[in-house]
């Protein structure tokens, strides 16, 4: 892990005039700190504004940044600009990009070239600046990979940067240790988990198999948490470089994520078994795949008929990762490659996937994959590929949505209707000082956290 003294804080250039989204608002709540600083390229009442000093009407001599009033992180700097504004106007017309938009990239380029030891990103919501097809055009200023970002991507990028230095921000000026950060992340996403967990913990007579039900419910939370950690590990390599080392790291964590995905579904099946006290001793056939585990699911549907329709409607989610899991566990490690596509202007670590897996992603995502899709799948010359980082973000969100609904259908609230002592215990726990503090921490995390 990099040390603080080995790094120079990241500079986040803000196209403040364009930043209107919820993700932008979340980012703008933060202030300069030891790991990153903000510089606005537009109007801003909160952050330092970069000044363009004019020699003539068409000549900008330098870019000045004055943070001297900040007694903690203060400095003044002046960077040579070196571009004629008339030339930029001509390029803007040639590229069909507004001059006021394109000059932001030239400012960004100037600041990047003079501070090569400092990572710099530009955060904007201007669509043409975010379009990688524009970056490949001959006249567009060359910029480093992953440096012009939307607010949605920037909050993840900044978060991963901080985590590299073991700082886990839960809100501006608030941090947590790694375990607590991911616990918050899991609980704010898997919102149906805590009510189920509390019921299992406090109901002393919930089922003769309470210990097993408790273990399986804990396992569900742990697996979702580990998936979130794996996503960030994949993301760190995704944003680092495209090489053999990052490729190997991505595949390593992707393999683990695949097993966690199916493990979540298996946990739900086992929770269901103990929730309804289903007598079924063929443990290897306990699961939610109605075609392969029909003996178990038949018994499950007898206890809760609502689950039959739910599983049928979500069969594409359930089937998605079992074949890749069987491939990874029983046959071969995923095969990686560095994929350079000049037409779509991407250069990425990717993995080869079977056509059957590709088609399942198409079915779930509704994206054909003939261009690089938001789910990361891509078809080229009769072969099928996947960019893991895009995929795990999308697929995990779908799995969490599925899991929330499944836990709701298990209806652990039923126990509160028949056990008044449980209701009293849950009420007492919710009013405890420690629980109040934890709830406040979760609320703050949900409102202000960066990252996935």
KEMAR-451262 format. One record per residue: residue in one letter; x, y, z of N, C-alpha, C in turn; residue number from 1. Coordinates in steps of 0.1 Angstrom, whole numbers. Atoms other than C-alpha are relative to their C-alpha. Layout:
# KEMAR-451262
  code    n.x    n.y    n.z   ca.x   ca.y   ca.z    c.x    c.y    c.z  pos
     A      X      Y      Z      X      Y      Z      X      Y      Z  NUM
...
END
This chain:
# KEMAR-451262
  code    n.x    n.y    n.z   ca.x   ca.y   ca.z    c.x    c.y    c.z  pos
     X      8    -12      0      0      0      0      9     12      0    1
     X     -8    -12      0     14     34     -9      0      8     13    2
     X     -1     -8    -13     26     56     20     -3     15     -3    3
     X      3    -14      2     15     92     25     11      8     -6    4
     X    -11     -8      4     49    106     20      5     -3    -15    5
     X     -3      4     14     52     88    -14     -9      6    -10    6
     X     10     -5     10     23    106    -30     -2     16      2    7
     X      4    -14      0     12    141    -39    -15      0     -2    8
     X     14      0      0    -24    149    -34     -6      1    -14    9
     X      6      0     13    -47    143    -63     -8     13     -2   10
     X      7    -12      3    -61    174    -80    -13     -3     -7   11
     X     13      2      6    -98    174    -89     -4     13     -6   12
     X      4    -12      7   -106    200   -115    -15     -1     -2   13
     X     14      0      0   -143    209   -113     -5      9    -11   14
     X      8     -8     10   -163    221   -143    -13      4      7   15
     X     11     -3    -10   -185    237   -117    -13      5     -7   16
     X     12     -5      6   -209    254   -142     -9    -11     -6   17
     X      7     11      6   -219    220   -156     -5    -10     11   18
     X      3     11    -10   -222    200   -123    -13      3      7   19
     X     13     -2     -5   -258    197   -115     -6    -13      6   20
     X      6     12     -3   -264    160   -108      1     -3     15   21
     X     -1      4    -14   -269    143    -74     14     -5      3   22
     X    -13      5     -3   -235    126    -77     10     12      1   23
     X     -8    -12      0   -219    160    -84     -2      7     14   24
     X      3     -6    -13   -236    174    -53      7     -7     11   25
     X     -6      9    -10   -223    145    -32     15      3      0   26
     X    -15     -3      0   -187    152    -44      3     14      5   27
     X     -3    -13     -3   -190    189    -39     -2      3     15   28
     X      1     -2    -14   -198    185     -2     14     -1      7   29
     X    -14      2     -5   -161    175      3      9     12     -1   30
     X     -9    -10      0   -133    198     10     14     -5     -3   31
     X    -14      4      1    -95    198      4      4     -8     12   32
     X     -6      7    -11    -76    173     26     13     -5     -4   33
     X    -14      5      2    -43    154     27      1     -8    -13   34
     X     -1     10     11    -53    131     -2     -5      7    -14   35
     X      4     -7     12    -71    154    -27     -4     14      2   36
     X      4    -14     -1    -79    190    -35     -9      3    -12   37
     X      9     -4     10   -105    208    -55      4     13     -6   38
     X     -2    -12      7    -99    235    -81    -11      2    -10   39
     X     11     -2      9   -129    250    -99      5      7    -13   40
     X     -2     -7     13   -127    260   -136    -12      8     -4   41
     X     12     -8      3   -159    279   -134     -4      8     13   42
     X      5     -8    -12   -180    298   -108     -2     -9     11   43
     X      1      8    -12   -177    285    -73      1      8     12   44
     X      0     -8    -13   -185    300    -39      8     -8     10   45
     X     -6      9    -10   -169    270    -21     14     -3     -3   46
     X    -13      5      4   -138    260    -40      8     10     -7   47
     X     -9     -9      7   -108    278    -53     -2      0    -15   48
     X      2     -1     14   -112    291    -88     13      3     -7   49
     X    -12     -2      8    -84    288   -113     -2     13     -8   50
     X      1    -12      7    -77    322   -128      8     -1    -13   51
     X     -7     -1     13    -67    327   -165      5     15     -2   52
     X     -5    -13      1    -44    357   -168      3      3    -15   53
     X      0     -4     14    -47    375   -202     12     10     -3   54
     X    -10     -9      5    -17    391   -220     -7      9    -11   55
     X      8     -7     10    -39    401   -250    -14     -7      0   56
     X     14      6      1    -75    393   -259      0    -14     -4   57
     X     -1     14      6    -64    361   -277     12     -8      6   58
     X    -11      7     -5    -35    351   -255     -1     -1     15   59
     X      0      3    -14    -36    335   -221     14     -3      4   60
     X    -14      3     -3     -2    336   -204      1    -11     10   61
     X     -1     10    -10     -8    315   -173    -13     -3      7   62
     X     11      4     -8    -32    297   -150      4      1     15   63
     X     -3     -2    -14    -31    309   -114     -9     -7     10   64
     X      8      7    -10    -43    289    -84      5      6     13   65
     X     -4     -6    -12    -43    307    -51     -8     -6     12   66
     X      6      6    -12    -51    287    -20      7      5     13   67
     X     -8     -4    -12    -30    308      4     -8      3     12   68
     X      9     -3    -12    -60    316     26     -3    -13      8   69
     X      2     13     -7    -62    279     35     12     -3      9   70
     X    -11      2     -9    -40    276     66      5    -14      1   71
     X     -4     14      0    -40    238     64      6     -5    -13   72
     X     -4      5     13    -35    232     27      4     11    -10   73
     X     -2    -11      8    -25    266     14     13      0     -9   74
     X    -12     -3      9     -2    275    -16     -5      9    -11   75
     X      3     -8     12      0    297    -46      8     -6    -12   76
     X     -8      6     11     10    284    -81     -4      8    -13   77
     X      3     -6     13     12    298   -116      5    -10    -11   78
     X     -3      9     10     12    275   -147     -1      6    -14   79
     X      0     -5     13     22    285   -182    -10     -7     -9   80
     X     11      5      8     -7    281   -206      5     -4    -14   81
     X     -7      3     12      9    283   -240     -9     -3    -12   82
     X      9      2     11    -22    280   -262     -6     13     -4   83
     X      7    -12      5    -36    307   -284    -15     -3     -1   84
     X     14      3     -1    -73    311   -279     -7      0    -14   85
     X      5      1     13    -79    317   -316      2    -14     -6   86
     X     -2     14      4    -64    283   -323    -10     -9      6   87
     X     10      9     -7    -86    267   -297    -14      2     -6   88
     X     13     -3      6   -116    284   -313     -1     -8    -14   89
     X      0      7     13   -107    269   -347     -1    -15      2   90
     X      1     15     -3   -102    234   -332    -14     -3      4   91
     X     14      3     -5   -136    237   -314    -10      0    -12   92
     X      9      0     12   -153    246   -347      2    -13     -8   93
     X     -3     12      8   -136    217   -365     -6    -12      7   94
     X      5     12     -8   -146    192   -337    -15      1      3   95
     X     14     -2     -3   -181    207   -334     -3     -1     15   96
     X      1     -1    -15   -176    214   -297      1     14      3   97
     X      0    -14     -4   -183    247   -280     13      4      5   98
     X    -13     -5     -5   -152    268   -274      1      0     15   99
     X      0     -1    -14   -162    273   -238      1    -14      7  100
     X     -2     14     -5   -163    235   -234     14     -5     -2  101
     X    -13      6      3   -131    227   -252     12      6      7  102
     X    -11     -7     -7   -109    253   -235      2     -7     14  103
     X     -2      7    -12   -115    233   -203     10    -11     -1  104
     X     -9     11      3    -96    204   -218     14      6     -1  105
     X    -13     -6      1    -67    227   -227      5      5     13  106
     X     -4     -4    -13    -66    241   -192      4    -13      8  107
     X     -3     13     -6    -67    205   -179     14     -5     -5  108
     X    -12      5      6    -39    195   -203     12      8      5  109
     X    -11     -9     -4    -17    225   -193      4     -4     15  110
     X     -2      3    -14    -21    217   -156      6    -14      2  111
     X     -5     14     -1    -14    180   -162     14     -1     -4  112
     X    -13      1      5     17    185   -182     11      6      9  113
     X     -9     -6     -9     33    207   -156      0     -6     14  114
     X      0      7    -13     24    184   -127     -1    -15     -2  115
     X      1     14      4     32    150   -140      1     -9     12  116
     X     -1      8    -12     39    137   -105    -13      1      8  117
     X     12     -2     -7      4    147    -95    -12     -5     -8  118
     X     12      5      7    -27    128   -106    -11     11     -1  119
     X     10    -10      1    -53    152   -120    -11     -5     -8  120
     X     12      4      8    -88    146   -132     -9     12     -2  121
     X      9    -10      3   -114    168   -148    -14     -6      2  122
     X     13      5     -2   -150    163   -136    -10      9     -7  123
     X      9     -8      8   -177    175   -160    -12     -8     -3  124
     X     12      6      5   -212    168   -172     -2      3    -15  125
     X      2     -4     14   -206    181   -208      2    -13     -8  126
     X      1     13      7   -215    151   -230     11     -1    -10  127
     X    -11      2     10   -190    158   -258     14     -1      6  128
     X    -13      2     -7   -161    161   -234      1    -14      6  129
     X      0     14     -6   -171    127   -219      0    -11    -10  130
     X      2     10     10   -175    109   -252     14     -4     -5  131
     X    -13      5      4   -144     87   -259      2      1    -15  132
     X     -1     -2     14   -151     90   -296      6     13     -5  133
     X     -6    -14      3   -142    127   -295     15      0      4  134
     X    -14      0     -5   -109    119   -276      9     -5    -11  135
     X     -8      7     10    -97     98   -306      2      9    -12  136
     X     -1     -9     12   -101    127   -331     13      7      0  137
     X    -13     -4      1    -69    140   -344      3     14      7  138
     X     -3    -13     -5    -73    176   -332     -3      1     15  139
     X      3     -1    -14    -86    168   -297     12     -1      8  140
     X    -12      1     -8    -60    174   -270      2    -14      6  141
     X     -2     13     -5    -44    142   -259      1      1     16  142
     X      0      0    -15    -51    134   -222      2    -14      5  143
     X     -2     13     -6    -43    105   -199    -13     -8      1  144
     X     12      9     -2    -67     75   -196     -7      3     13  145
     X      7     -2    -12    -94     79   -170      3     13      7  146
     X     -3    -13     -6    -89    116   -165    -11     10     -3  147
     X     12     -8      2   -121    132   -179    -12     -9      4  148
     X      9      9     -7   -148    118   -157    -14      7      2  149
     X     14     -5     -5   -186    122   -151      0      0     15  150
     X      1      1    -15   -196    128   -115     -2    -14      5  151
     X      3     14     -4   -209     92   -113     13     -8      1  152
     X    -13      7     -1   -174     79   -121     10      7      9  153
     X    -10     -7     -8   -155    106   -103     -2     -4     15  154
     X      1      4    -14   -170     97    -69      6    -13      3  155
     X     -6     13     -2   -159     62    -74     16      1     -1  156
     X    -15     -1      2   -124     72    -87      6      6     13  157
     X     -6     -7    -12   -118     96    -57      0     -9     12  158
     X      1      9    -11   -130     70    -33     11    -11      0  159
     X    -11     10      2   -106     43    -47     13      6      3  160
     X    -13     -7     -2    -78     68    -46      3      1     15  161
     X     -1     -1    -14    -84     74     -9      2    -14      7  162
     X     -2     13     -6    -87     37     -1     14     -6     -3  163
     X    -13      4      2    -53     31    -16      9      4     11  164
     X     -7     -5    -11    -40     51     13     -6     -3     13  165
     X      7      5    -12    -62     33     38     -8     11      7  166
     X      9    -10     -5    -86     62     42    -14     -3     -6  167
     X     14      4      4   -123     52     41     -9     11      5  168
     X      9    -11     -3   -144     83     40    -15     -4      0  169
     X     15      3     -1   -180     79     52     -8     13     -2  170
     X      6    -13      2   -187    116     49     12     11      0  171
     X    -11    -10     -2   -167    149     47      4      1     14  172
     X     -7     -1    -14   -143    149     77     -4    -12      9  173
     X      3     12     -8   -155    115     88      6    -13     -7  174
     X     -5     12      6   -137     82     82     -3    -12      9  175
     X      2     12     -7   -140     46     93     11    -10     -3  176
     X     -9     10      4   -119     15     93     -6     -8    -12  177
     X      4      7     12   -121     -8     63    -13     -9      3  178
     X     11      9     -3   -144    -34     79    -13      8      2  179
     X     12     -7     -3   -169     -8     92     -5      7    -13  180
     X      5     -7     12   -170     11     58     -8    -10     -8  181
     X      7      9      9   -180    -20     39    -12     -6      7  182
     X     13      4     -7   -205    -30     66    -11     11     -2  183
     X      9    -11      3   -221      4     62     -5     -1    -15  184
     X      4      1     14   -221     -1     24    -10    -11     -2  185
     X      9     11      1   -237    -35     27    -14      3      5  186
     X     13     -2     -7   -264    -24     51     -8     12     -7  187
     X      7    -11      7   -273      8     31     -5     -5    -14  188
     X      5      6     13   -277    -13     -1    -10    -11      3  189
     X      8     11     -3   -292    -45     13    -10      4     12  190
     X      9     -6    -11   -320    -27     32     -9    -10      7  191
     X      9     10     -7   -341    -58     39      8    -10      9  192
     X     -8      9     -8   -312    -75     57     -1      2     15  193
     X      0     -2    -15   -313    -58     91    -13     -4      6  194
     X     12      6     -6   -350    -65     98      0    -15      1  195
     X      0     14     -1   -345   -101     90     11     -5     11  196
     X    -11      4    -10   -312   -103    110     -4      2     14  197
     X      5     -3    -14   -327    -86    141    -10    -10      5  198
     X     10     10     -4   -356   -110    141      6    -13      3  199
     X     -7     13     -3   -334   -140    139      8      0     13  200
     X     -8     -1    -12   -311   -127    166     -9      0     13  201
     X      7     -2    -12   -338   -117    191    -12     -9      3  202
     X     11     10     -2   -365   -143    186      5    -13      5  203
     X     -6     12     -6   -355   -171    210     -7    -13     -5  204
     X      8     12      4   -382   -194    196     -3      0    -15  205
     X      3     -2     14   -380   -186    159     -1    -14     -7  206
     X      0     13      6   -372   -222    149     10     -9      8  207
     X    -10      9     -6   -355   -253    163     14      1     -6  208
     X    -12     -2      7   -328   -246    138      6     14      0  209
     X     -4    -14     -1   -321   -211    151     15      2     -3  210
     X    -15     -1      2   -283   -216    152      4      0    -15  211
     X     -3      1     14   -282   -227    116     -6     12     -8  212
     X      6    -12      7   -306   -199    105      9     12      3  213
     X     -8    -11     -3   -284   -174    123     13      0     -8  214
     X    -13      1      8   -252   -187    106     -3      3    -15  215
     X      2     -2     15   -268   -187     71     -3     15     -2  216
     X      3    -14      2   -282   -152     76     13      9      1  217
     X    -13     -7     -1   -247   -140     87      8     -2    -12  218
     X     -8      3     12   -232   -157     57     -5      8    -11  219
     X      5     -9     11   -255   -138     34      6     14      1  220
     X     -6    -13     -2   -244   -105     48     15      0     -3  221
     X    -15      1      2   -207   -116     47      3     -1    -15  222
     X     -2      1     14   -210   -126     11     -2     12     -8  223
     X      2    -13      7   -225    -94     -1     11     10      3  224
     X    -11     -9     -4   -199    -75     19     13     -3     -8  225
     X    -12      4      7   -171    -95      3     -1      3    -15  226
     X      2     -4     14   -186    -88    -32      4     15     -1  227
     X     -2    -14      1   -184    -51    -25     15      3      1  228
     X    -15     -2     -1   -147    -54    -15      6     -5    -13  229
     X     -5      5     13   -140    -75    -46     -2     10    -11  230
     X      3    -10     10   -156    -48    -68     10     11      1  231
     X    -10    -10     -1   -133    -22    -54     14     -4     -3  232
     X    -13      5      4   -102    -44    -58      1     -1    -15  233
     X      0      0     15   -112    -49    -95      1     14     -5  234
     X      0    -14      4   -118    -12    -98     14      7      1  235
     X    -13     -5     -2    -84     -3    -84     10     -4    -11  236
     X     -8      5     12    -67    -24   -111     -4      6    -13  237
     X      6     -6     13    -90    -11   -138      5     14     -2  238
     X     -5    -14      1    -79     25   -131     15      1      1  239
     X    -15     -1     -1    -42     17   -127      7      0    -13  240
     X     -6      2     14    -28      4   -160     -6    -12     -6  241
     X      3     12      8    -35    -21   -187     13     -8     -2  242
     X    -12      8      1     -8    -47   -182     -2    -14      6  243
     X      2     13     -5     -2    -83   -172     -3     -1     15  244
     X      2      0    -14     -1    -75   -135    -15      4      4  245
     X     13     -4     -3    -34    -56   -134    -10    -10     -6  246
     X      9     10      6    -50    -82   -157     -1    -12     10  247
     X      0     11     -9    -40   -110   -133     -8      3     13  248
     X      7     -4    -12    -53    -90   -103    -15      0     -2  249
     X     15     -1      3    -87    -84   -120     -6    -14     -1  250
     X      5     13      1    -91   -120   -129     -1     -7     13  251
     X      0      6    -13    -82   -131    -94    -12      4      8  252
     X     11     -4     -8   -108   -110    -77    -13     -3     -7  253
     X     13      3      7   -134   -116   -105     -3    -15      3  254
     X      2     14     -3   -130   -154    -99     -7     -1     13  255
     X      6      0    -14   -138   -148    -62    -14      6      0  256
     X     13     -6      1   -167   -125    -70    -10     -9     -6  257
     X     10     10      6   -183   -152    -93     -5    -10     10  258
     X      4     10    -11   -183   -177    -64     -9      7     10  259
     X      8     -7     -9   -197   -151    -41    -14      3     -5  260
     X     14     -3      6   -226   -143    -65     -8    -12      2  261
     X      8     12     -1   -238   -179    -66     -1     -4     15  262
     X      1      3    -14   -230   -182    -29    -11      8      7  263
     X     11     -8     -6   -255   -154    -21    -13     -8     -3  264
     X     12      7      4   -282   -174    -40     -1    -13      9  265
     X      0     12     -8   -272   -206    -21     -4      4     15  266
     X      3     -4    -13   -274   -187     12    -15      3      2  267
     X     15     -2     -1   -310   -176      4     -7    -13      0  268
     X      7     13      0   -319   -212     -3      1     -6     14  269
     X     -2      6    -13   -305   -223     30     -8      7     11  270
     X      8     -8     -9   -321   -194     49    -15     -5     -1  271
     X     14      4      2   -354   -205     33     -3    -14      6  272
     X      1     13     -6   -349   -241     44     -2      1     15  273
     X      1     -1    -15   -344   -231     81    -12      9      4  274
     X     11     -9     -3   -370   -203     79    -13     -8      1  275
     X     12      8      1   -397   -229     69      1    -14      6  276
     X     -3     13     -6   -381   -259     86     -3    -11    -10  277
     X      3     10     11   -382   -278     53      9    -12      2  278
     X     -7     12     -1   -372   -314     57      5     -5    -13  279
     X     -6      4     13   -348   -321     29     15     -3      2  280
     X    -13      4     -5   -316   -340     35     10     -1    -12  281
     X     -9      1     12   -301   -340     -1      7     14     -1  282
     X     -6    -13     -1   -279   -310      8      5      6    -13  283
     X     -6     -4     12   -262   -309    -25    -10      5    -11  284
     X     11     -4      9   -296   -303    -42     -8     12      6  285
     X      7    -11     -5   -306   -273    -21      4     13     -8  286
     X     -3    -12      7   -308   -242    -42    -13      6     -6  287
     X     12     -7      6   -331   -218    -62     -2     -2    -14  288
     X      2      3     14   -327   -232    -97    -11    -10     -1  289
     X     12      9      0   -362   -246   -103      2    -11    -10  290
     X     -1     11      9   -350   -268   -132      9    -11      6  291
     X    -10      9     -5   -320   -284   -114     -3     -4     15  292
     X      3      2    -14   -333   -282    -78    -15      0      3  293
     X     14     -1      0   -369   -288    -84     -6     -7     12  294
     X      6      7    -12   -374   -313    -55      0     10     12  295
     X      0     -9    -11   -363   -286    -30    -10     12     -3  296
     X      8    -11      2   -380   -257    -47    -15     -3      1  297
     X     14      4     -1   -413   -277    -49     -5      1     15  298
     X      3     -1    -14   -412   -280    -11     -1     15      5  299
     X     -1    -14     -3   -403   -243     -8    -13      7     -4  300
     X     12     -7      5   -432   -232    -29    -13     -4      7  301
     X     11      4     -8   -456   -252     -8     -1      8     13  302
     X     -1     -8    -12   -445   -231     22     -3     15     -4  303
     X      2    -14      4   -445   -198      3     -2      1    -15  304
     X      3      0     15   -463   -198    -31      4     13     -7  305
     X     -4    -12      6   -453   -162    -37     14     -1     -7  306
     X    -14      1      5   -417   -173    -43      0     -7    -14  307
     X      0      6     13   -427   -194    -73      0     10    -11  308
     X      1    -10     11   -437   -165    -94     12      9      0  309
     X    -12     -9     -1   -408   -144    -81     12     -6     -7  310
     X    -12      7      6   -382   -170    -91     -2     -2    -15  311
     X      2      1     14   -398   -175   -124      3     12     -8  312
     X     -2    -13      7   -397   -138   -133     15      4      1  313
     X    -15     -4     -2   -360   -136   -121      9    -12     -4  314
     X     -8     11      4   -347   -168   -137     13      4     -6  315
     X    -12     -5      6   -322   -148   -157     11      4     10  316
     X     -9     -4    -11   -306   -135   -125      6    -13      6  317
     X     -4     13     -7   -305   -170   -109     10     -8     -9  318
     X     -8      8      9   -290   -186   -140     14      6     -4  319
     X    -10     -8      6   -265   -159   -147     14     -5      2  320
     X    -14      2     -3   -233   -170   -129      3    -15      3  321
     X     -4     14     -4   -236   -208   -123      9     -7    -10  322
     X     -9      6     10   -220   -218   -156     14      5      1  323
     X    -13     -5     -2   -191   -194   -151      6     -5     13  324
     X     -6      6    -13   -187   -207   -115      5    -14     -3  325
     X     -4     14      3   -186   -243   -127     13      0     -8  326
     X    -12     -1      8   -160   -233   -153     12      3      9  327
     X    -11     -5     -9   -138   -215   -127      4    -11     10  328
     X     -3     10    -10   -141   -242   -101      5    -13     -5  329
     X     -2     14      4   -140   -274   -121      9     -1    -13  330
     X     -7      2     13   -122   -266   -154     12      9     -2  331
     X    -11     -9      3   -101   -235   -160     -2     14      5  332
     X      0    -14     -3    -91   -201   -149     -5      8    -12  333
     X      4     -9     11   -107   -173   -170     12      5     -7  334
     X    -11     -4      8    -85   -163   -199     -1     15     -3  335
     X      0    -14      2    -75   -127   -200      7      5    -12  336
     X     -7     -6     11    -63   -104   -228     -1     15      1  337
     X      1    -14      1    -55    -68   -234     -6      4    -13  338
     X      8     -3     12    -81    -55   -258      1     15     -4  339
     X     -2    -13      6    -72    -25   -280    -10      2    -12  340
     X     10     -2     10   -102    -12   -300      1     15     -5  341
     X     -1    -14      5    -94     19   -321    -13      6     -5  342
     X     13     -5      4   -129     22   -335     -8      6     11  343
     X      8     -5    -12   -145     27   -301      9      6     10  344
     X    -10     -7     -8   -113     41   -286     -1     -6     15  345
     X     -2      5    -14   -109     17   -256     12    -10      0  346
     X    -11      9     -3    -79     -2   -243     -1     -5     14  347
     X      5      5    -13    -89    -25   -215      5    -14      2  348
     X     -2     14     -4    -81    -57   -196    -14     -6     -1  349
     X     13      7      2   -109    -81   -207      3    -15      2  350
     X      0     14     -1   -117   -118   -204     -8     -6    -11  351
     X      8      7     10   -129   -143   -230    -11     -7      8  352
     X     11      7     -6   -163   -158   -222     -7     -8    -10  353
     X      7      8      9   -184   -185   -237    -13      7     -6  354
     X     11     -6      7   -212   -176   -261    -13     -1      9  355
     X     11      2     -9   -238   -190   -236     -1     10     11  356
     X      0    -11    -10   -227   -166   -209     -3     13     -6  357
     X      2    -13      7   -226   -137   -233    -15      2     -3  358
     X     14     -1      3   -262   -145   -243     -9      3     12  359
     X      7     -2    -12   -273   -146   -207      1     15      5  360
     X     -2    -15     -4   -258   -111   -201     -9      8     -9  361
     X      8     -7     10   -276    -99   -233    -15      0      5  362
     X     14      2     -5   -309   -113   -219     -3      9     12  363
     X      2     -7    -12   -305    -96   -186      2     15     -1  364
     X     -3    -14      2   -290    -63   -197     -8      7    -10  365
     X      7     -6     12   -311    -58   -229     10      8     -9  366
     X    -10     -6      8   -278    -47   -245      6    -11     -9  367
     X     -4     10     10   -267    -65   -277     15     -3      1  368
     X    -14      2     -1   -230    -61   -271      8      1    -13  369
     X     -7     -2     13   -221    -52   -307      9     12      1  370
     X     -9    -10     -5   -205    -21   -291      2     -3     15  371
     X     -3      2    -15   -189    -21   -256    -11      6      8  372
     X     13     -3     -7   -220    -21   -234      3      5     14  373
     X     -2     -5    -14   -225     -6   -200      2    -12     10  374
     X     -2     12     -8   -225    -42   -187     14     -6     -3  375
     X    -14      4      3   -190    -47   -202      1    -11    -10  376
     X     -1     10      9   -199    -74   -227      2      5    -14  377
     X     -4     -5     14   -186    -72   -263      2    -12     -9  378
     X     -2     11     10   -188    -94   -294      8      5    -12  379
     X     -8     -5     11   -162    -92   -321      6    -12     -8  380
     X     -5     10      8   -154   -115   -350     -3    -14      5  381
     X      5     13     -5   -174   -144   -336      6     -4     14  382
     X     -5      3    -13   -157   -142   -302     -7      9     10  383
     X      8     -7    -10   -171   -130   -269      9      4     12  384
     X    -10     -5    -10   -154   -108   -243     -8      7     11  385
     X      6     -7    -11   -162    -92   -210     10      9      7  386
     X     -8     -9     -8   -148    -62   -192     -5     -1     14  387
     X      5      3    -13   -151    -73   -156     -5     11      9  388
     X      4    -10     -9   -153    -40   -138    -14      6     -3  389
     X     14     -5      4   -184    -27   -157    -10    -11      4  390
     X     10     11     -2   -200    -61   -153     -3     -2     15  391
     X      2      2    -14   -195    -66   -116     -9     11      7  392
     X      8    -11     -6   -210    -32   -108    -15     -2     -4  393
     X     14      1      5   -241    -38   -129     -7    -13      6  394
     X      6     13     -4   -246    -75   -119     -2      0     15  395
     X      2     -1    -14   -241    -68    -82    -12      8      4  396
     X     12     -8     -3   -268    -41    -82    -12     -8     -3  397
     X     12      8      3   -292    -65    -98     -2    -11     10  398
     X      1     11    -11   -284    -93    -73     -5      6     13  399
     X      5     -6    -12   -289    -69    -44    -15      3      0  400
     X     14     -2      1   -322    -59    -57     -8    -13      1  401
     X      7     13     -1   -332    -95    -61      0     -5     14  402
     X     -1      4    -14   -320   -103    -26     -9      7      9  403
     X      9     -8     -8   -339    -75    -10    -14     -4     -1  404
     X     14      4      2   -371    -86    -26     -2    -14      5  405
     X      1     14     -5   -365   -123    -17     -1      0     15  406
     X      1     -1    -14   -359   -114     19    -14      6      5  407
     X     13     -6     -4   -391    -93     20    -11    -11     -2  408
     X      9     10      2   -410   -123      6      1    -11     10  409
     X     -1      9    -11   -397   -145     33     -7      4     13  410
     X      9     -5    -10   -417   -123     56      4     -3     14  411
     X     -4      1    -14   -397   -123     88     -8      9     10  412
     X      9     -8     -8   -421    -96    100    -12     -8      6  413
     X     11      8     -6   -446   -124    106      2     -4     14  414
     X     -3      4    -14   -428   -133    138     -3     11     10  415
     X      3    -11     -9   -434    -98    152    -15      0      3  416
     X     15      0     -2   -472   -104    148     -4    -10     10  417
     X      4     11     -9   -472   -135    169      9     -1     13  418
     X     -9      0    -11   -444   -127    194      1     14      6  419
     X     -1    -14     -6   -450    -96    216     13      3      7  420
     X    -12     -2     -7   -419   -102    235     11      4    -10  421
     X     -9     -4     10   -399   -100    203     -1     15     -4  422
     X      2    -14      3   -415    -66    195      6      9     10  423
     X     -5     -8    -11   -406    -53    229     15      0      0  424
     X    -15      1      1   -370    -65    225      6      8    -11  425
     X     -5     -8     11   -366    -50    191     -2     15      2  426
     X      2    -14     -3   -381    -17    203     11      5     10  427
     X    -10     -4    -10   -357    -16    233     14      1     -7  428
     X    -13      0      7   -327    -24    210      1     13     -8  429
     X      0    -12      9   -337      4    186      2     13      7  430
     X     -1    -12     -8   -337     29    214     13      1      8  431
     X    -13      0     -7   -303     20    228      9     10     -5  432
     X    -10    -10      4   -275     45    227      9     -5    -12  433
     X     -9      5     10   -253     23    206     -7     -1    -14  434
     X      7      1     12   -280     16    181     -4     13     -7  435
     X      3    -13      5   -290     52    178     13      6     -7  436
     X    -13     -5      6   -253     61    171      2     -7    -14  437
     X     -2      8     12   -251     33    145     -9      5    -11  438
     X     10     -5     10   -283     45    128      4     14     -6  439
     X     -5    -13      5   -269     81    126     11     -2     -9  440
     X    -11      2      8   -237     68    112     -4     -5    -14  441
     X      5      6     13   -256     48     85     -7     11     -8  442
     X      7    -10      7   -278     78     76     11     10     -6  443
     X    -10     -9      6   -247    100     72      8     -6    -11  444
     X     -7      7     10   -229     74     52     -9     -1    -13  445
     X      9      0     11   -260     70     29     -1     13     -7  446
     X      2    -13      6   -262    107     23     13      5     -7  447
     X    -12     -7      4   -225    116     18     11     -9     -5  448
     X    -12      8      3   -203     86     11      3      1    -15  449
     X     -4      2     14   -183     83    -22      1    -15     -3  450
     X     -2     14      4   -176     51    -40    -12     -7     -5  451
     X     11      9      5   -197     22    -53    -11     -2     10  452
END
